[in-house]
Amino acid sequence: MGQSLKFRSEYLFMFGLEGKTALVTGASRGIGRAIALELAKNGCNVVINYLKNEEKAREVEKEIKKYGKAMIIKADVSRQEDVEIMRKEVIKNFRGVDILVNNAGIHQHLKSWELSIEDWERIINVNLTGTFLCCSAFIPFMKKKRYGRIINISSVVAHTGTDHECHYASSKAGIIGLTKSLALELAPYNITVNAIAPGFIETDMLKFESEKERKRVEKKILLGRIGKPEEIAYATCFLASNMADYITGETLNVNGGLYIH
């Protein structure tokens, strides 16, 4: 038992996440939930942002409190007034954040000719503008502290495109451009900015028309399977940790070999 605790202590020290405060947007389910839990397991206090399902957010909060401090905040990241309220609450309770994970996102299966301007704007506003607004809200605190880790969740379709939701692919490609630009701006302040581009991940957002369709997709993946939310969470913890101090402006592709470039 003593050796186990000693190993965990050394492990946490190596990651350097213990005592840090992380905000994870869209953290009530799926990839966001997995990221929030993994950061907590590695010693972080975690702010859980959600929009629609308070019950699920409370469940995540309860899990995280086994490891450390947690709080939930309802906010629509595409609305500047909501983000400002969230910023004030985080500063009030945690005096800011050290790690910002922009995970909140939505998608919609429509061909380009089926899209209304409202469809286009909603996806862009949540996925891309929401990422920008959250960064803008917390960058001043990070600059003042001269420390920060920003991790933006993009998608494999930012690289490959997609034949059924061009607005989603555009928003995720925009996140990569935003990540690179912010990395250039913020490097002098010891703030790293990176992106993660997941492939197919086992969440409730991933739906197949049939088992045959699922197997067809799995055959495209070199590792032959759909990814797990925890595998995105592990990558996030790495980019937030001391071990990634010399990495910025990069996109970490976590897709099982679905797309190699």
ABEGO torsion letter per residue (X at the ends): XAAAAAAAAAAAAAAGABGBBBBBBGAABEAAAAAAAAAAAAGBBBBBBBAABAAAAAAAAAAAAAABBBBBBBBBAABAAAAAAAAAAAAAAAGEBABBBBABBBBBBBBAAABBAAAAAAAAAAAAAAAAAAAAAAAAAAAAAGBBBBBBBBBAAAAAEBAABAAAAAAAAAAAAAAAAAAAAAAAAGBBBBBBBBBBBBBAABBBABAAAAAAAAAABAAGBBBBAAAAAAAAAAAABAAAAABBGBBBBBAGGABBX
